[in-house]
Structures are given as C-alpha cells and as structure tokens.
Amino acid sequence: MTPTRRAENEDGEAPLAVWAQSLSSDHLCHLPIEANGQQVFGARAVVFWRGEQPVAFRLADSFEGCASTALPPGFCMELLQAPARPANPSERPSTVSLVICTRDRPRELARCLASLPQQARQPDEIIVVDNASRTRETERICRESRVHYVREDRAGLDIARNTGARASMSEIVAYTDDDVVLHPWWLDRLVRAFDEPQIWAVTGLVLPAELATPAQWHFERYWGFGRGFRRIDFGPAFLEAHRDYGCPTWLIGAGASMAFRRSVFAQVGFFDERLDVGAAGCSGDSEFWHRLLCAGGTCRYEPTVVAFHYHRRDWAGLRKQIRAYMRGHSAALLVQYERSGRKGNLRRLFVSFPQLYTRRLLKRLLSKSDASDLLTREEISGLLSGIWFYARTPGQGAAT
C-alpha cells in the first residue's frame, strides 16, 4: 500500500503521500491527486502518509464520496506531536507471539496470513486458534502456511484468546483478527512501543481496508476503530479522571490490533470468558484493559502501528454486529463493577445510557433524527440483552 503521488503539507516540510478509496473498486487503490489540492472525484476516504506513517484521515460526508484532500484542521500540530523513537530501546522485549483467532472464515484467514511474510519484523511464532470451525479448511490453510495450529472446541472469542495466550512462549502476546490485513511495519512498531516497564499493553491505528458498501461507510463514520494520530498513554490518571461515570476504556483501541506483556496474565488473569460469546457478544478487550488500569498498568495507543480492517459489507451483518457490541458493552460494565467496585460503571449503564437514548427517541418523535440514530433499536436491544445475560451468568467467566 505504498502511495504513488505526493502533496506538499502547508508548513513546507517533507512531502506527504496520499492514497484514496475509489467508487469503482472494492479495495484500496492509488488515485491521482492534483498538486493544487483539488478534490479526488468519488473518493470515499483519503489518508495522508509521511513515509510509512499515516498522519491524517479524511472520510467523505456520504457514501457517494468526494472526500477532500485538503489537510484537516490541526494537522501541523499533530505532526509536531507525533511520537519520537523509543527513549529506552534496551527496555523493549525480545520475543513476540502473534495470535489469530478464527472461526469458519478460511478465505479471510488466508488473506490475513498472506500479509505476514511482508512484516519487517517476523513474529517468533504464529498461533492460529481454530475456534470451533465446522470444516477442516482452517486447519488445511494453517498447514500450508506452516503456522502453529491450535484447535479450541469451545466457541467464544475470549476463550480462543486465552487458548492462544496459554499456547504462546514469548514475552509479548500480540493479537489480530482474521478480517485484518497488517501494514508491513505493524509488528515492529508494536513491539517497539513497549519501551518502558509500565507499558503493559499496546494498541494501534485500525483503518478501513475497503469502503465498498453503504454499510461499511456507515460503520466507519459512526463506529470506526480509528483513535487518531497521536500517541496516548492511558494510565491510572485516565482511570481516576472517569471515576464518576465509568472509564471509557474502548477509547484505548481495538481488539483487532493489540498486544500484552505475557506477565500481565499471571498478574491479573486472562480474558473474561463470559464476554465475546453468545449473549455477551463483545467487549472482552475493553474489560481486560480496565483490569490492567485498575492494577496500576498503562495501556498505550500507538498510531504508527497500522492495520486495515474489512468491515461488514451488508446491513444485516452490521445490525447484528452493533447489537453484539452494545450487548457486550453492558455486560462488560457489570463485569467491571463486579471486579473493581467502581460505581461509575453502574452509573454509565443505568443513568448515562437511558439519558442518551431518551434524547434520541425524542429526536425521532420530532422528526429530527439523522444517520447517527439509524441503529438505535439495535443499540438499545443489545444493552438490555447484555444486562439480562449478566444477571443469568454472574461470576462464571474469570479465567485464571
């Protein structure tokens, strides 16, 4: 995904490469960018790069496209605040295991594995956890790719994540999903970000791999995984600043691009196996980050760690996904309260969310709804089902 055309940034420094997404293609492609900064016809998204590092992202205002190639507000400030090289290279761990959890998606897995030989730093081991797939295709692909294949018959993403962590042998356990393609510098920069002992976890920037359908554009517009282009360290101060209304740990990153020091599993336990499965749906990663913060660790968001995610293409899949997201979110808030005793988690669930959805429903009654309210029904039903799930299965998912 090396860009081919360049545009000067407004401070006259090194040129910025630009790539955009086409109306006529299902995949990222290089479009001609005019030197005078005119719009790219039909582009749904534009990413600005400096070398191999993305520094800005512009999403079109609608699925029809026409994202502007003009640099976004605050662009120069973000460049000036871009993270420097690690200050303590001797603190970096020396070995890393890459875990990919998958279930009945052999084509997506093969695509993900195909991006690994291009990694500037190769993982010391690649572990694919086959999470109760119904066919032998996943095993066949792993044999052909010569990666470590592990079968886990209990369905559930966090169950599979724990299986992968237990099978790993390295100082760092990195995770990505089967519907992701990794930038060639992904793993190298991920490991480099562990440059201080208090950094227990690292997440990265997740960009869309395609915006070929309205459902994909909607997800990126309102639910996308991108967290900006500045390094952020989320530590105890972040946790305390949000004590009253629950810590928004989902801001830390995405499970599609994350890594942990292996030692943290011995310290705080493994992923909670009630989440990311069945009625719980999602949020095992954010609950785990919450646990790390409560234990005194720091989670780092490092935007130079770049991965590309293939969003759900159809509305049915997106609606199911959003319902699972909110179902897992409400269950995770209850799990977080169960573990930490922090009442802000309950306040977010039983005060903040009812206020939010009351306002949305009033907007609908007044015919003032917009695209951000499109999946409100799925969000509300997900939240309620997550509460019901937790009430039926309390205290049964703490993996140690």
C-alpha positions as CSV (number, residue, x, y, z in Angstrom):
1,M,0.0,0.0,0.0
2,T,2.8,2.4,-0.8
3,P,1.3,5.7,-2.1
4,T,2.5,6.9,-5.5
5,R,1.6,10.6,-5.6
6,R,2.6,13.4,-3.2
7,A,1.2,16.6,-2.0
8,E,3.1,19.3,0.0
9,N,2.0,20.0,3.5
10,E,1.2,23.5,4.5
11,D,4.4,24.0,6.6
12,G,6.7,23.2,3.7
13,E,8.3,20.2,5.3
14,A,8.8,16.8,3.8
15,P,6.1,15.8,1.2
16,L,3.1,13.8,2.2
17,A,1.9,10.8,0.2
18,V,-1.8,10.5,-0.4
19,W,-4.0,7.5,-1.2
20,A,-7.7,7.4,-1.6
21,Q,-10.6,5.0,-2.0
22,S,-12.4,4.7,-5.3
23,L,-16.1,4.4,-6.1
24,S,-15.4,1.8,-8.7
25,S,-13.1,-0.5,-6.6
26,D,-13.7,-2.7,-3.6
27,H,-10.2,-2.3,-2.4
28,L,-7.8,0.5,-1.5
29,C,-6.2,1.9,-4.6
30,H,-4.0,4.8,-5.7
31,L,-5.9,7.7,-7.3
32,P,-4.2,10.7,-8.9
33,I,-4.1,13.6,-6.5
34,E,-3.7,17.0,-8.1
35,A,-0.8,19.2,-6.8
36,N,-3.2,22.1,-6.2
37,G,-5.1,20.1,-3.6
38,Q,-8.4,19.7,-5.6
39,Q,-10.8,17.0,-4.5
40,V,-10.5,13.4,-5.7
41,F,-13.5,12.6,-7.7
42,G,-15.6,9.9,-6.0
43,A,-13.1,9.2,-3.2
44,R,-14.7,7.9,0.0
45,A,-11.7,8.3,2.1
46,V,-8.2,9.9,1.9
47,V,-5.2,9.0,4.0
48,F,-2.1,11.2,4.3
49,W,1.2,9.5,4.8
50,R,4.6,10.7,5.8
51,G,6.9,7.8,4.8
52,E,5.3,4.7,6.1
53,Q,3.4,6.5,8.8
54,P,-0.2,7.7,8.4
55,V,-0.7,11.2,9.8
56,A,-4.3,12.2,8.8
57,F,-7.5,10.7,7.6
58,R,-10.5,12.2,5.8
59,L,-13.8,10.4,5.4
60,A,-16.3,11.5,2.8
61,D,-19.5,13.1,4.2
62,S,-21.6,10.4,2.4
63,F,-21.1,7.0,0.7
64,E,-21.2,8.7,-2.7
65,G,-17.7,10.1,-1.9
66,C,-15.8,13.3,-2.7
67,A,-13.6,13.3,0.4
68,S,-11.4,16.4,0.3
69,T,-7.6,16.2,0.0
70,A,-7.3,19.4,2.0
71,L,-5.3,18.9,5.1
72,P,-7.6,18.7,8.2
73,P,-7.6,21.3,11.0
74,G,-4.8,20.9,13.5
75,F,-2.8,18.9,11.0
76,C,0.6,20.6,11.7
77,M,0.1,20.4,15.4
78,E,-0.5,16.6,15.2
79,L,2.7,16.2,13.1
80,L,4.7,18.2,15.7
81,Q,3.3,15.9,18.5
82,A,4.0,12.7,16.6
83,P,5.8,10.2,18.9
84,A,9.6,10.1,18.8
85,R,11.6,6.9,18.7
86,P,11.5,5.0,22.0
87,A,13.7,6.5,24.6
88,N,14.8,3.2,26.2
89,P,15.4,0.7,23.4
90,S,17.0,-1.7,25.9
91,E,13.7,-2.0,27.7
92,R,12.0,-3.5,24.6
93,P,11.1,-7.2,24.9
94,S,12.9,-9.5,22.5
95,T,10.3,-12.1,21.5
96,V,6.7,-11.9,20.3
97,S,4.0,-14.4,19.5
98,L,1.2,-13.5,17.1
99,V,-2.2,-15.0,17.9
100,I,-5.0,-15.0,15.3
101,C,-8.4,-16.3,16.4
102,T,-10.7,-17.5,13.7
103,R,-14.0,-19.4,13.1
104,D,-15.3,-20.6,9.8
105,R,-13.6,-17.9,7.8
106,P,-10.9,-19.6,5.8
107,R,-10.8,-17.1,3.0
108,E,-10.3,-14.2,5.4
109,L,-7.7,-16.1,7.3
110,A,-5.7,-16.8,4.2
111,R,-5.8,-13.1,3.3
112,C,-4.5,-12.2,6.7
113,L,-1.8,-14.8,6.7
114,A,-0.7,-13.6,3.3
115,S,0.3,-10.2,4.8
116,L,2.6,-11.7,7.4
117,P,5.7,-12.5,5.1
118,Q,5.9,-8.8,4.4
119,Q,6.4,-7.9,8.0
120,A,9.7,-6.0,8.7
121,R,9.9,-8.0,11.9
122,Q,8.8,-11.6,11.8
123,P,7.0,-13.0,14.8
124,D,8.8,-15.6,16.8
125,E,5.7,-17.8,16.5
126,I,2.4,-17.5,14.7
127,I,-0.5,-19.2,16.5
128,V,-3.9,-19.7,14.8
129,V,-6.6,-20.7,17.2
130,D,-9.4,-22.5,15.3
131,N,-12.4,-21.6,17.4
132,A,-14.9,-24.5,16.8
133,S,-14.9,-24.2,13.0
134,R,-17.3,-26.7,11.3
135,T,-14.9,-27.7,8.5
136,R,-11.3,-28.6,8.2
137,E,-10.5,-25.7,5.8
138,T,-8.9,-23.6,8.6
139,E,-6.6,-26.5,9.5
140,R,-5.6,-27.0,5.9
141,I,-4.7,-23.3,5.4
142,C,-2.6,-23.4,8.6
143,R,-0.7,-26.5,7.5
144,E,0.0,-24.9,4.1
145,S,1.1,-21.6,5.7
146,R,3.3,-23.5,8.2
147,V,1.9,-21.8,11.3
148,H,1.1,-23.3,14.7
149,Y,-2.5,-24.6,14.5
150,V,-4.4,-24.9,17.8
151,R,-8.0,-26.3,18.0
152,E,-10.4,-24.8,20.6
153,D,-13.8,-26.6,20.6
154,R,-15.5,-24.1,23.0
155,A,-16.9,-21.3,20.9
156,G,-16.1,-17.7,22.1
157,L,-13.5,-15.2,21.1
158,D,-12.2,-14.7,24.6
159,I,-11.9,-18.4,25.1
160,A,-9.9,-18.6,21.9
161,R,-7.7,-15.6,23.0
162,N,-6.9,-17.4,26.3
163,T,-6.1,-20.6,24.5
164,G,-3.7,-18.6,22.3
165,A,-2.1,-16.9,25.2
166,R,-1.5,-20.2,27.0
167,A,0.0,-21.7,23.9
168,S,2.4,-18.8,23.4
169,M,6.0,-18.9,24.5
170,S,7.1,-15.2,24.0
171,E,7.5,-12.1,26.2
172,I,4.8,-10.3,24.1
173,V,1.5,-11.8,23.0
174,A,0.1,-9.9,20.1
175,Y,-3.4,-10.3,18.7
176,T,-5.1,-9.5,15.4
177,D,-8.3,-10.8,13.7
178,D,-8.8,-12.9,10.6
179,D,-10.6,-10.0,8.8
180,V,-7.5,-7.7,9.0
181,V,-4.5,-7.1,6.8
182,L,-1.4,-5.8,8.5
183,H,0.9,-3.0,7.4
184,P,4.5,-4.3,6.9
185,W,5.7,-2.3,9.9
186,W,2.9,-3.3,12.2
187,L,4.7,-5.9,14.3
188,D,8.0,-4.0,14.5
189,R,6.3,-0.8,15.7
190,L,4.0,-2.7,18.1
191,V,7.0,-4.3,19.9
192,R,9.0,-1.0,19.9
193,A,6.1,0.7,21.7
194,F,6.9,-1.5,24.8
195,D,9.8,0.8,25.7
196,E,9.0,1.3,29.4
197,P,8.2,-1.3,32.1
198,Q,4.9,0.3,33.0
199,I,3.6,-0.2,29.4
200,W,1.6,-3.4,29.9
201,A,-0.5,-3.2,26.7
202,V,-0.2,-1.6,23.3
203,T,-2.9,-1.0,20.6
204,G,-2.7,0.5,17.2
205,L,-4.5,2.5,14.5
206,V,-7.0,0.5,12.6
207,L,-8.0,1.9,9.2
208,P,-10.7,0.6,6.8
209,A,-9.4,-1.9,4.3
210,E,-12.4,-1.1,2.0
211,L,-15.4,1.1,1.8
212,A,-17.3,-0.7,-0.9
213,T,-20.8,-0.6,0.5
214,P,-23.1,1.9,2.4
215,A,-22.9,-0.4,5.5
216,Q,-19.1,-0.2,5.6
217,W,-19.1,3.5,5.2
218,H,-21.7,3.9,8.0
219,F,-19.6,1.7,10.3
220,E,-16.5,3.7,9.7
221,R,-18.4,7.0,10.1
222,Y,-20.0,6.2,13.4
223,W,-18.3,3.1,14.8
224,G,-14.8,3.1,13.3
225,F,-11.8,1.8,15.1
226,G,-9.5,4.8,14.4
227,R,-8.3,6.7,17.5
228,G,-6.4,9.5,15.9
229,F,-2.8,10.1,15.0
230,R,-1.2,11.0,18.4
231,R,0.3,8.5,20.8
232,I,-1.7,8.3,24.0
233,D,-0.7,6.6,27.3
234,F,-3.8,5.6,29.3
235,G,-2.8,5.1,32.9
236,P,-4.1,5.5,36.4
237,A,-4.8,9.2,35.9
238,F,-7.1,8.3,33.0
239,L,-8.9,5.8,35.2
240,E,-9.4,8.3,38.0
241,A,-10.5,11.1,35.7
242,H,-13.5,9.0,34.7
243,R,-14.4,7.5,38.1
244,D,-17.8,9.1,38.3
245,Y,-19.3,7.8,35.1
246,G,-17.2,4.8,34.3
247,C,-13.8,4.7,32.5
248,P,-14.3,4.7,28.6
249,T,-11.7,2.0,28.0
250,W,-12.9,1.4,24.5
251,L,-11.0,4.6,23.6
252,I,-7.8,2.7,24.2
253,G,-8.0,0.9,20.8
254,A,-9.4,-2.2,19.1
255,G,-9.0,-5.9,19.7
256,A,-8.1,-6.2,16.0
257,S,-4.7,-4.7,16.8
258,M,-3.4,-5.2,20.4
259,A,-0.6,-6.8,22.4
260,F,0.2,-7.5,26.0
261,R,3.2,-8.4,28.1
262,R,2.9,-12.0,28.8
263,S,3.5,-11.3,32.5
264,V,0.2,-9.5,32.9
265,F,-1.8,-12.7,32.5
266,A,-0.1,-14.0,35.6
267,Q,-0.8,-10.8,37.4
268,V,-4.5,-10.0,36.5
269,G,-5.7,-13.3,35.0
270,F,-6.9,-14.0,31.4
271,F,-9.8,-12.6,29.3
272,D,-13.2,-13.0,30.9
273,E,-14.8,-15.8,29.1
274,R,-18.4,-14.6,29.7
275,L,-17.7,-11.8,27.1
276,D,-17.3,-12.1,23.3
277,V,-19.5,-15.2,23.2
278,G,-23.2,-16.0,22.9
279,A,-25.4,-13.4,24.6
280,A,-22.5,-11.4,25.8
281,G,-21.4,-10.5,22.3
282,C,-18.3,-8.3,22.7
283,S,-16.0,-6.1,24.9
284,G,-13.6,-8.7,26.3
285,D,-10.7,-6.5,25.2
286,S,-12.0,-3.3,26.9
287,E,-12.8,-5.1,30.1
288,F,-9.3,-6.5,30.1
289,W,-7.8,-3.0,29.6
290,H,-10.0,-1.8,32.5
291,R,-8.5,-4.5,34.7
292,L,-4.9,-3.5,33.7
293,L,-5.6,0.1,34.6
294,C,-7.1,-0.9,38.0
295,A,-3.9,-2.9,38.7
296,G,-1.7,0.1,38.0
297,G,-0.6,-0.6,34.5
298,T,-0.5,1.7,31.4
299,C,-2.1,0.9,28.0
300,R,-0.5,2.7,25.1
301,Y,-2.2,3.7,21.9
302,E,0.5,3.9,19.2
303,P,-0.8,5.3,15.9
304,T,2.2,4.2,13.9
305,V,1.0,0.6,14.4
306,V,-1.3,0.3,11.4
307,A,-3.8,-2.4,10.5
308,F,-6.5,-2.5,7.9
309,H,-9.9,-3.9,8.8
310,Y,-12.6,-5.3,6.5
311,H,-15.9,-4.0,7.9
312,R,-19.2,-6.0,7.5
313,R,-20.5,-5.4,3.9
314,D,-24.2,-5.8,4.4
315,W,-26.8,-4.1,6.6
316,A,-27.9,-7.4,8.2
317,G,-24.4,-8.2,9.3
318,L,-23.8,-4.6,10.6
319,R,-27.1,-4.6,12.6
320,K,-26.1,-7.9,14.2
321,Q,-22.6,-6.6,14.9
322,I,-23.9,-3.4,16.6
323,R,-26.3,-5.3,18.7
324,A,-23.5,-7.6,19.8
325,Y,-21.2,-4.6,20.5
326,M,-23.8,-3.0,22.8
327,R,-24.7,-6.3,24.4
328,G,-21.1,-6.9,25.2
329,H,-20.7,-3.4,26.4
330,S,-23.4,-3.5,29.0
331,A,-22.2,-6.9,30.2
332,A,-18.6,-5.6,30.4
333,L,-19.7,-2.6,32.5
334,L,-21.3,-5.0,35.0
335,V,-18.2,-7.2,35.0
336,Q,-16.0,-4.2,35.6
337,Y,-18.1,-3.2,38.6
338,E,-18.0,-6.8,39.9
339,R,-14.2,-6.8,39.7
340,S,-13.4,-3.2,40.8
341,G,-16.3,-2.0,42.8
342,R,-16.2,1.3,40.8
343,K,-19.8,2.6,40.8
344,G,-19.2,4.8,37.8
345,N,-19.7,1.6,35.7
346,L,-23.2,1.3,37.0
347,R,-23.9,5.0,36.6
348,R,-22.9,4.8,32.9
349,L,-25.1,1.9,32.3
350,F,-28.2,2.9,34.3
351,V,-28.0,6.7,34.1
352,S,-26.0,7.9,31.2
353,F,-27.3,5.4,28.6
354,P,-31.0,5.9,29.5
355,Q,-30.5,9.7,29.2
356,L,-28.8,9.3,25.8
357,Y,-31.5,7.1,24.3
358,T,-34.3,9.2,25.7
359,R,-32.8,12.1,23.8
360,R,-32.5,10.0,20.7
361,L,-36.1,8.8,20.9
362,L,-37.3,12.4,21.4
363,K,-35.4,13.4,18.3
364,R,-37.2,10.7,16.4
365,L,-40.6,11.8,17.6
366,L,-39.8,15.3,16.5
367,S,-38.5,14.0,13.1
368,K,-35.0,15.3,13.8
369,S,-33.2,12.1,13.6
370,D,-30.0,11.8,11.5
371,A,-27.8,9.0,10.2
372,S,-26.2,8.6,13.6
373,D,-29.5,7.3,15.0
374,L,-30.0,4.7,12.3
375,L,-29.2,1.7,14.5
376,T,-30.7,2.9,17.8
377,R,-33.0,0.0,18.0
378,E,-30.1,-2.5,17.8
379,E,-28.2,-0.5,20.4
380,I,-31.0,-0.5,22.9
381,S,-31.9,-4.1,22.5
382,G,-28.2,-5.0,22.8
383,L,-27.8,-3.1,26.0
384,L,-30.9,-4.8,27.5
385,S,-29.9,-8.3,26.5
386,G,-26.4,-7.8,27.9
387,I,-27.9,-6.9,31.3
388,W,-30.2,-10.0,31.2
389,F,-27.2,-12.2,30.2
390,Y,-25.1,-11.0,33.1
391,A,-28.0,-11.5,35.5
392,R,-28.2,-15.1,34.5
393,T,-24.4,-15.8,34.5
394,P,-22.7,-13.8,37.3
395,G,-19.2,-14.7,38.4
396,Q,-18.6,-17.5,36.0
397,G,-16.1,-16.2,33.5
398,A,-13.0,-15.2,35.4
399,A,-10.2,-17.2,33.6
400,T,-7.1,-17.6,35.7
